[in-house]
């Protein structure tokens, strides 16, 4: 049951991050889920560096915020990499 919740929450976090980063039109639901889950790992890492106790195993508001931050950081990196390519 935990994996299903992680997929649903990851999809929502990824979708919200893609809206903020203006990439919603180019991403489908699969990539929203991937961005949300990878973003939660990045957010957990950032949280551990700055001392916020957001862990990946507990469902909390700081954890959701750090997951969102991680997804936005991931999409910012993707934007910088794709900006160098010819579209």
Beta strands, then each sheet from edge to edge (+ up, - down):
end
